[in-house]
């Protein structure tokens, strides 16, 4: 498997972990408990930063190659750039909702939940499309030389949560995600 694709799939798994963590917090909120707003803020900040600066550009490089190599295959993928913009917009809505709650602006549970769940649903559908359509089309159409060029051109930014060096702002979030995953595996959640 090309290195760029391996990294993108790892990032998709990590994005899914963050969506699960966001759903965990929404579950607490729905149960009338107080969610961890630091966790919510860290998740919102991640989704308004890392994907646009580090994840989507890798996919865009692959899509550019796919368009040159096999325009019909690229057309099957659809307008990936617009989809990335929409996901960024939805992530900003989540961040604004968290900021409003933290700033003690009146936000109903229902409104907050709706914004966050819309983002989660859209993001999960997007990841599924990329895994089921975009990546297979790229694998089938791109040559080893195309993949080598993509690998040379992708940036080496580290994931601030799941990379080898966890950013200080995200250390607590990573610890909590790992704890929740361990509890889930043990059947405690």
Buried (B, 14 or more C-beta within 10 A) or exposed (E): EBEBBEBBBEBBEBBEBBBBBBBBBBEBBEEEEEBBBBBBBBBBBBBBBBBBEBBBBBBEBBBBBBBEBBEEBBEEBEEBEEBBEEBBEBBBBBBBBBBBBEEEEEBEEEEBBEBBBEBBEBBBEBBEBBEEBBBEBBBEBBEEEBBBBBBEEBEEEEBBBBBEEBBEBBEBBBEBBEEBBEEEEEEEE
